[in-house]
């Protein structure tokens, strides 16, 4: 059974495409599960780097989206990820928050304090500290 502390079902992808690039599959999966089970929470992990046009995020049926923010500035973000798209990640977070999505952020310990502050200012309701991926 689903208890109050049950994390539910989380969608994640490894590889070239971000989890939310598979939004149609996510949406369909959630609809199928909800036909049989009510109250199951759904979440998705994302880099926030989306290359396709997404439908409104709330239409996906996700209860929460966790964004890998990792750091609080472009230099530290690049050091943590090897990528130079910090602005796109921040922009995605603002857009998701403006759409009314329950938003969380993932940060790493060495940048946790400043990154937590940034994540909250971008609309995250919760921040998780993880070891560097």
C-alpha positions in Angstrom: 0.0 0.0 0.0 0.9 3.6 -0.3 1.9 5.2 2.9 2.3 8.9 3.6 6.1 8.5 3.4 6.0 6.6 0.2 7.9 8.5 -2.5 5.7 7.0 -5.2 6.9 6.6 -8.8 9.8 8.6 -10.1 10.8 8.9 -13.7 14.5 9.3 -14.6 16.6 8.8 -17.7 20.2 8.2 -18.3 21.8 9.1 -21.5 21.4 11.6 -24.3 17.8 12.6 -23.7 16.5 14.4 -20.6 13.7 12.6 -18.7 11.1 15.2 -19.7 12.0 14.7 -23.4 9.9 11.5 -22.9 6.9 13.5 -21.7 4.4 11.6 -23.8 5.5 8.3 -22.3 5.4 9.8 -18.8 1.9 11.2 -19.3 0.6 7.9 -20.7 2.2 5.9 -17.9 0.6 8.2 -15.2 -2.8 7.9 -16.9 -2.6 4.1 -16.9 -1.5 3.8 -13.3 -4.2 6.3 -12.1 -6.9 4.1 -13.7 -6.1 1.4 -11.2 -4.5 3.2 -8.3 -5.5 6.6 -6.9 -3.2 8.7 -4.7 0.1 7.5 -6.2 2.5 10.4 -6.3 4.6 10.9 -9.4 7.9 12.7 -9.8 10.5 13.3 -12.5 14.2 14.0 -12.3 15.4 16.5 -14.9 18.5 18.4 -15.9 16.3 21.3 -16.9 17.9 21.2 -20.4 15.0 20.4 -22.7 15.4 20.5 -26.4 11.8 19.8 -27.5 8.7 21.9 -26.9 6.9 20.6 -23.8 3.2 20.8 -23.2 2.2 22.7 -20.0 4.1 20.9 -17.3 1.0 20.5 -15.1 -0.7 18.5 -17.9 1.9 15.7 -17.5 0.3 14.5 -14.3 3.5 14.9 -12.2 3.2 15.9 -8.6 6.8 17.1 -8.4 9.8 17.8 -10.7 13.3 17.8 -9.3 15.9 19.8 -11.2 19.6 19.1 -11.1 20.8 22.7 -10.3 24.0 21.5 -8.6 25.5 25.0 -8.1 24.7 28.7 -7.8 26.7 30.2 -10.7 27.8 29.4 -14.2 31.5 28.7 -13.2 30.6 26.3 -10.4 27.9 24.7 -12.5 30.4 24.0 -15.3 32.9 22.6 -12.8 30.2 20.2 -11.4 28.6 19.1 -14.7 31.0 20.0 -17.6 28.2 21.9 -19.2 27.7 25.6 -20.0 23.9 25.8 -19.9 23.4 27.1 -16.3 21.1 29.9 -17.6 18.9 27.4 -19.3 18.5 25.4 -16.1 17.6 28.5 -14.1 15.2 29.5 -16.8 13.5 26.1 -16.8 13.1 26.4 -13.0 11.5 29.8 -13.2 9.1 28.6 -16.0 8.1 25.5 -14.0 7.5 27.5 -10.9 5.4 30.1 -12.9 3.4 27.2 -14.3 2.6 26.1 -10.7 4.6 22.9 -10.7 5.8 21.7 -7.3 9.5 22.2 -7.9 12.5 20.8 -6.1 16.2 21.2 -6.7 19.3 19.0 -6.3 22.6 20.6 -5.3 26.0 19.2 -4.3 27.6 19.7 -0.9 30.4 21.9 -1.9 28.0 24.5 -3.3 25.0 23.7 -1.1 24.5 26.9 0.8 24.5 29.4 -2.1 22.8 26.9 -4.5 20.0 26.3 -1.9 19.4 30.1 -1.7 19.3 30.3 -5.5 17.0 27.4 -5.9 14.5 28.8 -3.4 14.7 32.2 -5.2 13.9 30.4 -8.5 10.8 28.8 -7.1 11.9 25.5 -5.6 10.0 24.5 -2.5 12.5 21.9 -1.4 16.3 21.4 -1.9 18.1 18.1 -1.7 21.9 17.8 -1.2 23.5 14.9 -3.0 27.0 13.8 -3.5 28.4 14.8 -6.9 27.0 12.5 -9.6 
